[in-house]
Amino acid sequence: MKKFNEPIQVTRPLFPRLKDYVGNLEDVWESQWLSNGGKQHQLLEKELQAHMGAPNISLFNNGTIALLTAIQSLRLQGEVITTPFSFPATTHALQWNNITPVFCDLDEHRLTIDPLKIESLITSKTSAILGVHVYGVPCHVREIQQIADRHGLRVIYDAAHAFGTQIGGHPIASFGDISMFSFHPTKLFHTGEGGALVYNDDNLKQRIEYLKNFGIKNEEEVILPGINGKMSEVQASLGRTVLPLVEEERAKRAQLRAVYKEIFKLNENIVVIDPGEDVVNSEQYFCIRIKAKDNEINRDYVYEQLKTLNIFSRKYFYPLISSYPCYKNLKSAESSNLPVAEQAAKEVLCLPFYGSLGVDAVSSIAGEVVKIVN
Ligand code: T4K
C-alpha cells in the first residue's frame, strides 16, 4: 500500500489566479460598492444566465437561504414530499418554513426520489415535491412533473450538485418550478459562499427579489417578511473569475471519472453511480457503492483503510436525514419505509475528485480501493 505524503481530500475548490481576482476587486474598490445588487452582481447574473441557459436567475449568499426563499416564494405549506438522502440543508429548509417533510424512498440506481413511491405519500396537506439531483444525477423529472400535474403540486429541485447537468440537451433547471444551486467552495462553480435560484416563471422574479432583500419595496414600504439573501460584490467578483475556468475543470474531471470507471469496471464489490443515458454530467462528485463481501469488508472499512493512506473520502450522505433526532419520530422516517435509502447510506463513498488531482493519483487511489475490497 502506498501512503500519500499529503492528505488527499474529497474535493478542492477551483482557485483562479489571484491576480485575476484582484483585477476584478479593483473595480469593486473603485465603485465603492460592496453589496445590494452592485455591478459585479449584475454582471455575474447575466453571465450565469447565459452559461446555464436560465430563463430567470436570482443570486443568493448561499444555497440554503436560496432554498428557504424558494419555498417561501411558492407559498408552500403543510407537507412536502422529499428525499432522506441529502445534505441536512434540504430538509431543514422545509422545517424552517414550518412544513412537515415526508420522506420518500429512492430509485435504486440513481439514488434520487422514486417516482413510483411518491403518490402513496400524497395527502390533502401535500403542497409540493422537493427532489435532489444528488451528485448531479437527475431525478426522474418527467415522471415527477406528471405526478405534480395530476395532484396540483409544485416541484422544487435542490440542484446544489447539478451545475451544468443536462438531460437530452435541456438544462437541468428547465424542469420543475424552481431549482436551487449552491456556489459553496466545494462546488464545481463557486463564489466562495453563494447560491442561486433558477426558474421559468417571469412572475416569480419580483417576489423572489423582495424576499431576498427583507421584503423591502422602497424606502417607505416593506411588503413581505423577507430575509437577507443577498450575494456581496466580493462573492460575485470571485464567481466572475471562477466561471471562465469551469468547463476546463469539468473536462479534467470527466477524464478522471473515466480512469476510476475503467479500474472499477470488472469489480463486483464496487458499483459506480452514474447519471444515466442522455445526461451531461455535472462532474461534481465521483461516488461508488461498496457491496460488502462480509461483515468486515464494508464501506466503513474501506473509508478507514483509505484514511491510513492519507486519502480522505466522504460518506455523502450518511446518516440519512430521516434518522436525525429532529426528524426520526415522523412516520415517514421509519426505516421500514426507506429500505433503498437505508442500504445506500451504508454503502456510498465519495472518492477524491478534482481536476488538479491528476490521472496518476486517481489511478493510485482506485488501485488501493480495489486492493482493500478484494
Ligand atoms: N443541498 C445539498 C444537496 C447540498 O449538498 C448542500 C451543500 C446544500 C443543499 C446547501 O448549500 P450551501 O448552503 O452550502 O450553499 C460540504 C459543503 O459545506 C456543503 O456546501 C455541501 N453541500 C456538502 C456536500 O459538502 P462538509 O461538511 O462536507 O464540508 P467540509 O468543510 O468537510 O469540506 C469538504 C472537503 O472540501 C474538505 O475535506 C476539504 C475541502 N475544502 C472545503 C472547503 C470549505 C477545501 O479544500 N477548501 C474549502 O474551502 O459540507
Boltz pocket constraint, residues with backbone or C-beta under 6 A from the ligand:
constraints:
  - pocket:
      binder: B
      contacts: [[A, 9], [A, 10], [A, 11], [A, 12], [A, 13], [A, 62], [A, 63], [A, 64], [A, 65], [A, 86], [A, 87], [A, 89], [A, 90], [A, 132], [A, 158], [A, 160], [A, 161], [A, 181], [A, 182], [A, 183], [A, 184], [A, 185], [A, 186], [A, 194], [A, 195], [A, 312], [A, 316]]
      max_distance: 6.0
